[in-house]
Amino acid sequence: MQTLENLYKQKRSLELDWEQEHRKSGRYTLDMVRIDHAVRELISDIKAKEATLATLQNKIDDAAPEVSVAT
């Protein structure tokens, strides 16, 4: 599975490709549609990865020992 950092890098790369395509053609093209679809898929992957990391962090936080100070 890819790291979250790599997913963000891929998304940024696709956004740059989209921008270059727009500058080259000056209109919305089929390549831009393909890039938009790929970006949406990456965003879904990013959200899933972030949710997984949040779940793991919550498990770690819940497993932390509780310290009580006797008075």
C-alpha positions as CSV (number, residue, x, y, z in Angstrom):
1,M,0.0,0.0,0.0
2,Q,1.2,3.5,-0.8
3,T,2.1,6.0,1.8
4,L,0.0,9.1,2.3
5,E,2.9,11.3,1.2
6,N,3.1,9.4,-2.1
7,L,-0.6,9.7,-2.7
8,Y,-0.4,13.5,-2.2
9,K,2.6,13.7,-4.6
10,Q,0.7,11.7,-7.2
11,K,-2.4,14.0,-6.8
12,R,-0.2,17.1,-7.2
13,S,1.5,15.7,-10.3
14,L,-1.9,15.0,-11.9
15,E,-3.0,18.5,-11.0
16,L,0.1,19.9,-12.8
17,D,-0.6,17.7,-15.8
18,W,-4.2,19.0,-15.9
19,E,-2.9,22.6,-15.8
20,Q,-0.4,22.0,-18.6
21,E,-3.0,20.4,-20.7
22,H,-5.3,23.4,-20.2
23,R,-2.6,25.8,-21.1
24,K,-1.7,23.8,-24.2
25,S,-5.2,23.5,-25.6
26,G,-7.0,26.4,-24.0
27,R,-10.1,24.3,-23.5
28,Y,-11.4,21.3,-21.5
29,T,-10.2,18.2,-23.3
30,L,-10.7,14.4,-23.0
31,D,-7.3,14.2,-21.4
32,M,-8.4,16.6,-18.7
33,V,-11.5,14.4,-18.1
34,R,-9.2,11.4,-17.6
35,I,-7.0,13.4,-15.3
36,D,-10.0,14.6,-13.3
37,H,-11.2,11.0,-12.9
38,A,-7.7,9.9,-11.7
39,V,-7.6,12.8,-9.2
40,R,-11.0,11.8,-7.8
41,E,-9.8,8.2,-7.4
42,L,-6.7,9.4,-5.6
43,I,-8.7,11.6,-3.3
44,S,-10.8,8.6,-2.3
45,D,-7.6,6.7,-1.6
46,I,-6.2,9.5,0.4
47,K,-9.4,9.7,2.5
48,A,-9.3,6.0,3.1
49,K,-5.6,6.1,4.1
50,E,-6.3,9.1,6.5
51,A,-9.2,7.2,8.0
52,T,-7.1,4.2,8.6
53,L,-4.3,6.2,10.2
54,A,-6.9,8.0,12.4
55,T,-8.3,4.7,13.5
56,L,-4.8,3.4,14.4
57,Q,-4.1,6.6,16.3
58,N,-7.4,6.2,18.2
59,K,-6.5,2.7,19.2
60,I,-3.1,3.8,20.4
61,D,-4.6,6.6,22.4
62,D,-7.2,4.3,23.9
63,A,-4.6,1.8,24.9
64,A,-2.5,4.4,26.7
65,P,-2.3,3.6,30.4
66,E,-4.2,5.9,32.7
67,V,-2.1,7.5,35.4
68,S,-3.8,8.5,38.6
69,V,-2.2,10.5,41.3
70,A,-3.1,9.5,44.8
71,T,-3.8,12.4,47.1
